[in-house]
Amino acid sequence: MSPRKVKTLTAGARRKCPWGKYVGYLEDWNFHLTQESSERECFSMVPNHKEAIMALIKTIDPENAEGEVKEVYDALKTNIGMIPSPMELASASPWMMKTMWQSIQYFTQHPNLGFGVLSTIRYLVAEEYDYAFCINFNKNFLKMQGMSDEDIQKTVQDPAQAPLDDKDRAMVVFVMNAIKAPNAVAQEDVDSLHSLGWEDGDILDAMAHAANMVSASILMKTFKMDIAC
């Protein structure tokens, strides 16, 4: 029996989704948030910034941001209601912040890698590397798609149980196998993805997305900013 499928947000879709006290609309992969009331109980994506985060390097506080950093911060606050800690860490380097912001924009508009497959990859990599901030952050994304705690736990134990369609699930399995044992990846693994309609660019992008999570985990832990949201 194939795993139960949950509702999946796809590019171009327009659906209501809970985000703390906000109600967002995903349209062409961009969240347009409004402060409409919601009758259902919503989870909060916003970390408690009252808790001091003493990074080992100087980052730019949102209240003191200027120029391009302020533009990125403002875009994040407008679109998702918060500034993720990895972006605040990246503010210490203009090049890194620009690169990370471009990556976010690229993947949120990816023509083939959808919201479901990408958020599942991020969550599983975060679990694999004990990346506290992104475990909680991306778990909320999975719940937003309709995954239950049981669905998420089964996916962690076996990515082949992810409640996605066959094509997306195969990509998740491939990526996680590669993250854990890259030297074990063989041509038949790539060919299997081709048979489901994935192109080489999609496969590389999915792996890069996962690899970026690994590097972000190391950076966040190194500079003591990996605090669960």
N, C-alpha and C positions, 0 to 999 in steps of 0.2 A: 504494500500500500504506500502510495507516495505521500510525502508530508503535506499537512494541511497548508493551503495557501492563504496568505493574509493580503489585505488590500495593499496595493503597491502604487506609489506616486510615480508617475512617468512624465517625461518632458512634455510640456505643453498642457498638462492637466491643471485643472483649477479645483482644488478641494479645500474644505475647511480642515484645520488641524490645530490641536491645542498647543499653546506655548506659554506656560505660566499664566499670567493674567491677560495675555493677548490672544487674539484669534487671528491666525495668519492665513493667507491664501498663497498657495504655491502656483505661480504662473510663469511658465518658461523658466522654471527652476529658481525663481527669485521670490523671496518671502516679502509680501507687502503687508505689514502688520498694522492692525488697527486696535484701538482699545475698546472693542465692543465687549459687552457683557456676555458671559457664557454660563448656561444653566448647569453644565456638567463640571465636575471637579477636574481641574487641570493640574498637571505637574509643572514644577518650576524649573526652568533651564538656567536661571540666573544664580551664579554662585554668590556667597556672602562675602562681598569685598570688604566688609568691616574687619574681617579676619586679616591681620597683617601678613603679607607675603614678603619675606625678607630675601630678595634675590641676591645672589653673589655678585651680580653686575648691575650697573645702573640702566634701568629701562625708563621709558617715557610714560609717566602717569597720564591717564586720560584727561584729567582736569588741566594738565599743563601742556597738552599736545598742540603742535602748530604745524602748518604746512601740509605736506603729503601725509604725515602720520595722522594728523587730525582728520584729514579727508577719509582715510581708511577707517579710523575709529568711528567716525560719524556714520559711514556706510554700514559698518557692522551693527552699531546701535540701532540704526533705522531698520535694517533687514532682519536681525535676529534678537534685538533687545539687549545685547550684551557684547562685551569684548572678550573673546576667549583668551585665556592665559597664554597659550602659545603665540598669539599675535602680539600680546604685550611684551613677551620676551623678545620677539623678533624686532621690536622697535629699537633695540640697542644697536641694530645695524640697518641703515637705510636700504642697503642692497638686499638683505635677507627679508626685510618686511615687504619690499616691493615684489620679490620673487614669490613669497608665500601668498600674498594677495592675488597675484596673477594666477597662481596655481588654484586657489579657491575659485576664482572667476572661471577658469578653464573647466574645472570638474563640475561646477554647478550647471554648466551649459553643455556638458558632454553629450554628443548625439546618440551614443549607444550605451554607455555605462550610466545606469539610472540611479536614482536616489536610494532605492532598496539595496542594490548590490554594493554600492559604495559605502553606505552606512554600516552594512553588515561586515564588510572588510575592515573598516576602521575599528569597529567594536572588537572583532576577534583578534586583530593585531594588538590592540590595547590590552586585552586580557592576556595574551601571550607574553607581553612584555611588562605586565603589571604597571601600566601607564594610567595612574589613578584619575587624572582629569578627564581623559578621553574615554575611560570606561563608563563613567557616569554620563558624560555628555552625549556619547553615542548610544548608550542604552536608552536614553529618552527618545532619540530618533527612532529606534527600533519599536518602541512602544507606540510612538506616534503613527507608525504604519499598521499597528494592530497586533504586534507580537505580544504574547503574554510572557510572564517570567519563566514559565515552563518551556515555551518556545525558545526563548533566549538561552536557557540552560542546556537544552538539547543541542542547540546550534554550537555552543561552546564545546560540548563533549564530542560532537561529530558534525562538522560543517555540512556534510551530506544530508543532514536533517533540517537544514535551514528552510523555513517556509517561504521559499521563492519559487519562481518557475524553473523549469529544468535548465534552461540556458544560463540564467543568472546563478543558480546553485552550482553549476559546473565551474563557473568562473571563480566563485568563492572557494570551492574545494581546491582548485588549481593554485590559487594565490596562497592559501594557507599552507599547502604542502610545500610550495616553493619557499615561503618564509621560514619554515621549520627545517627544510633540507634542500637547499637550492641545487646542490650537486646531483641530487637524485632525479631532477626533472629530465625527461627524455622527449624525443621527437614525437612519440605517440601521444604524449600528454598534450602537446600543442596541437597535433592533428585532430585530437578529440574535440578541442575547442573550435577548431575550424569547421568541423562537421556540424556543429550547432549554430554556425553563422557568425562566430566571432572572427574579427580580422586581426592581423598582426598588431596594428596600432592600438586596438582595444586591449589586447593582452599586455602589451608593454605599458600602456597607461594604467591599467589595473595594478600591475606589479609596482610601478613607480608610486602610485597612491599608497600602497601598503608599505613600501620601503621608506617613504617620507614619514610615515607614522613611527617607524622604528627610530629614525634619526631624531624626530621630534621628542620621542620618549627619552632618549639619551640626553638631549639638550635640556629638557625640563628637569630631569633628575640632577644633572650636573650643576645647574644653577639654582637648585632648590626652589623651583616653582611648581612642581608636580603635586598640587593639592586638589583633592576631589572636589568637584562642584556640587 
